[in-house]
Amino acid sequence: MPAKTTARARERGAAVPRREPLTRERILRAALRIMDEEGLEAVTMRRVGRELGVEAMSLYNHVADKDDILNGIAEIVMSEFDFTEPTDDWKDDARRAAHAWRTLLKSHPNVMILLSERRSPISSRQALMPTEHALSILRRAGLSPEETVRAYRAFGGYIQGFVLMELANMYGEGEGPVQGDWSRMLSVDEFPCLCEHADYLIHCDDTRDFDFGLELLIEGLGAKSSA
């Protein structure tokens, strides 16, 4: 509440609502909300301050700068990862971890941009736990430490790439009359494969397709580790 409004309320003897104290947690949650709704470029000190109803300078009592806020956003997002208890089947654990990562990225798609533009590696304990979880699963496949990291990068690249493709909706029907019309404008002579597969590209089941690619990775890794 602005100072003048508060003063007038006091003069009238009216109860003045207590402002929720500013904390690092509130700042980071507000920044995450802005990133999800408006994009990463919208996350500025001034915009976060306006979201919280305070001057931007007030934020510096709790965060060092914008980079500190962005690092904090990454930590919060990583903390939402759905860890599951390990089983005796590394393949099943890998499936569940992959789906948890896909769900997380779909909930906060702009975090992929944030992670790719970081100026320094992830260093907080909380933010590193999903990586620890993934490596522990893949190591149980019988891989060497070097192969485990390569598998981790392969799975990570597949999941992030798949989520980006889902969000792009390159071929899906979507909303509006334009989506899906591309298939009717193609010549069979010029685009025989696209014409043959158009229905599957447009009317695809994202989860089923994700599982298909995931199984290729898991089974391929299993075959390699048992060779």
Secondary structure by P-SEA (a helix, b strand, c coil): ccaaaaaaaaaacccccccccccaaaaaaaaaaaaaccccccccaaaaaaaacccccccccccccaaaaaaaaaaaaaaacccccccccaaaaaaaaaaaaaaaaaaccaaaaaaaaccccccccccaaaaaaaaaaaaaccccaaaaaaaaaaaaaaaaaaaaaaaacccccccccccccccccccccccaaaaaaaaaaaaccaaaaaaaaaaaaaaaaaaaaac
